[in-house]
Structure formats: structure tokens, C-alpha cells
């Protein structure tokens, strides 16, 4: 009985044709080299690198967005804290002012009566001297000018300009993009005004009191030329200076119509300040000579 072949048909046909499979014909002693099966196709490798790059870019973008979000959050938190502290400081200052006045340490210096707000805002004012404040440092005491526009019976738009570090220094608010708002709390006393940033609530505003003018509204001089100078105080004198005089909680300004006001007029204004119980030594001169002022817009 013939034994059954264990060779598969395909191999048998190859043997019959006299063709030896490559595997069997490989010379002995010579190692066969086969192509690595895990070699990546160049196109596949390019796609893989591109995908990895895209993933890295997406991760970096996500990190940047997260960082910017944290920065914005901290910025708004800082602004909110600053505004809250500002409002708190104003409230504390007002309380201190009331306390000082109640003890009689400082004299009263109330806003002037019989005051013409219409004439007051009719022309621009220039500052001859003023008290340094946190929002108006001495570095900005050059070419300081104020322009006022009545919006309605109780609202005033205020455009302040100045130069920093000198009359030829960097202009401040020359284009009038940043304007303050003044609120006349009682139309019967238009010389008592509260001033602050237009986008903030009015409880954050500070006092702006016209406490003296050179002429009374019922005088002949007023009818002829109006006001030529005015003294503005940031509220009542409330901080004792140890010399029998006091300092306002807010600012103090000597306003003149003529930027080249004489020393005699400035000296007269300082005497008036002293007569109100306010120490004129807190005033610092503002340089106006040689200034070039921005053009007033309508």
C-alpha cells in the first residue's frame, strides 16, 4: 500500500517543475536578510509628525488661553479691589472730615453763595497753583487747564489737560478722550459739585467746592468781565496743620482765566485761602509759561 504524501499540493507542483523554492535554495552558511516588518512608510511617518505637531500646538493654545484667563481674572480683581479701596477711602475721608469739624479743630469753608455756574464754565480755566494729590502728582504740574461744559441742570462734563515732566513733555488727555463728570447735588447751590469718573457710581465722587471768587455776581465788575479767578477746594478744611490752619481732605486749586497771571494776583489768592482757614503752604506753583494747549473741541 502506497504511503500518503505529506507534501502539500503547491510544493509538489513546484518540485515537479524543477524549481526549488528560494527558501530551500539559499546557500548554507549565508544569513538571510529580511526587510524589517515595522519600517514605517514615509507618508505615514509624515502624517504622524504632522498630527503630533498639531496636538502640541493645540496644547500650547489651550495653555495660552488658560494663562490669559487667569491674567484677566487677576486684572479685573485688582481693578475691582482698587475701586473698592478708592470708595472706602473717600468714605473714610468724609467721616474724618466730619469728625474734625465736630471737634472745632478746623474752620468752616463753605461753597460760595450767589454763584453763576453758567459764567464759571463759559471759558477755560488755567491752574496757577495746586495741592499735589495721588491722581495729580507734581510731575504733571505743567500747562494744567480745565474746560467745563454744562450737560444739563445737574451734570457737567470736565476736560482736564496737562503736560508731564515739562511744558514740552508728554501731553496728558490732549484729545479729550478721558473726561470727568461733575454732579451739582443741589441746583440751588451750584458751587457745591461732586466730581468723579463718568463710568463710576456717584458715591465714589469727591467734593469740588468753589469756595471763593474775585467778584460777586451782583457787582458791576462781574457784569463787565465775569470771574477772573476762583479757588476750588476738595471739600472743607479738615486736616489740622499745627499752625492754626487746616488742609482739605481732597485737592486745592487756584484757578485763573489768564495763564500768565501776575504774582500779585496769585499772592492775593493765597491770602484769601489763608482767610478761609486753609494753609496755602500746601500749594505748589504750576508752570504755564511757554505752554502749547490742545485745541478745544465742541
Residue pairs with C-beta under 8 A, 6 or more apart in sequence:
5 12
7 15
11 21
14 20
14 21
26 32
40 48
83 200
83 204
86 204
87 203
87 204
90 203
90 204
90 205
90 206
93 235
93 238
93 249
93 250
94 235
94 249
96 238
96 239
96 249
97 235
97 236
97 238
97 249
100 106
100 238
100 239
100 240
100 246
101 108
101 236
101 238
105 240
105 246
106 236
106 237
106 238
106 239
106 240
106 246
106 277
107 237
107 246
107 276
107 277
108 236
108 277
109 209
109 211
109 233
109 236
109 237
109 276
109 277
109 278
110 209
110 211
110 236
111 189
111 191
111 192
111 209
111 210
111 211
112 191
112 210
112 211
112 212
112 213
113 189
113 191
114 216
114 217
114 218
115 189
115 190
115 191
115 210
115 213
115 217
116 190
116 217
116 222
116 226
116 227
117 150
117 156
117 184
117 190
117 191
118 150
119 217
119 222
119 226
119 227
120 148
120 210
120 227
120 230
121 148
121 149
121 150
121 156
122 226
123 226
123 257
124 145
124 146
124 147
124 296
125 145
125 146
125 147
125 148
125 230
125 255
125 256
125 257
126 144
126 145
126 146
126 255
126 256
126 257
126 258
126 259
126 261
126 288
127 144
127 145
127 146
127 253
127 254
127 255
127 256
127 286
127 288
128 229
128 254
128 255
128 256
128 261
128 265
128 266
128 269
128 285
128 286
128 288
129 253
129 254
129 266
129 270
129 283
129 284
129 285
129 286
130 136
130 141
130 144
130 251
130 252
130 253
130 254
130 283
130 284
130 286
131 234
131 247
131 248
131 251
131 252
131 253
131 282
131 283
131 284
132 138
132 141
132 284
133 234
133 250
133 251
136 251
138 284
139 164
139 165
140 162
140 163
140 164
140 172
141 162
141 284
141 285
141 286
141 287
142 162
142 163
142 164
142 165
142 166
142 167
142 169
142 286
142 287
142 291
143 161
143 162
143 163
143 167
143 287
143 288
143 291
143 292
143 293
144 160
144 161
144 162
144 286
144 288
145 160
145 161
145 162
145 259
145 293
146 158
146 159
146 160
146 255
147 158
147 159
147 160
147 161
147 296
148 156
148 157
148 158
148 159
148 182
149 156
149 157
149 159
150 156
151 157
153 184
153 187
154 183
154 184
154 185
154 187
155 181
155 182
155 183
155 184
156 181
156 182
156 183
156 184
156 193
157 179
157 180
157 181
157 182
158 179
158 180
158 181
158 182
158 195
159 173
159 176
159 179
159 180
159 296
160 172
160 173
160 180
161 171
161 172
161 173
161 174
161 176
161 293
161 294
162 171
162 172
162 173
163 169
163 170
163 171
163 172
163 291
164 170
164 171
164 172
167 287
167 289
167 290
167 291
167 292
168 290
171 294
174 294
175 294
176 294
176 297
179 198
180 195
180 196
180 197
180 198
181 195
181 196
181 197
181 198
181 205
182 193
182 194
182 195
182 208
183 193
183 194
183 195
183 202
183 205
184 190
184 192
184 193
185 192
185 193
185 194
186 192
191 209
191 210
191 211
192 207
192 209
193 207
193 208
193 209
193 210
194 202
194 205
194 206
194 207
194 208
195 205
195 206
195 207
195 208
196 202
196 204
196 205
196 206
197 204
206 234
206 235
206 250
207 233
207 234
207 235
207 236
207 249
207 250
208 232
208 234
208 250
209 232
209 233
209 234
209 235
209 236
210 230
210 231
210 232
211 231
211 232
211 233
211 276
212 230
212 231
212 269
212 272
212 273
212 276
213 227
213 229
213 230
213 231
214 227
214 228
214 229
214 230
215 221
215 222
215 226
215 227
215 228
216 222
227 257
228 256
228 257
228 258
228 265
229 254
229 255
229 256
229 257
229 261
229 265
229 269
230 255
231 252
231 253
231 254
231 255
231 269
231 272
231 273
231 276
232 251
232 252
232 253
232 255
233 248
233 250
233 251
233 252
233 276
233 278
234 248
234 249
234 250
234 251
234 252
235 248
235 249
235 250
236 248
236 249
237 245
237 246
237 247
237 248
237 276
237 277
237 278
238 246
238 247
238 248
238 249
239 246
239 247
239 248
239 249
240 246
240 247
241 247
241 279
241 281
241 282
243 279
245 274
245 277
245 278
245 279
246 277
246 278
246 279
247 278
247 279
247 282
248 278
252 273
252 278
252 282
252 283
254 266
254 269
254 270
254 273
254 283
256 265
256 266
259 288
259 291
260 288
260 289
266 285
270 280
270 283
271 280
273 279
273 280
273 283
274 280
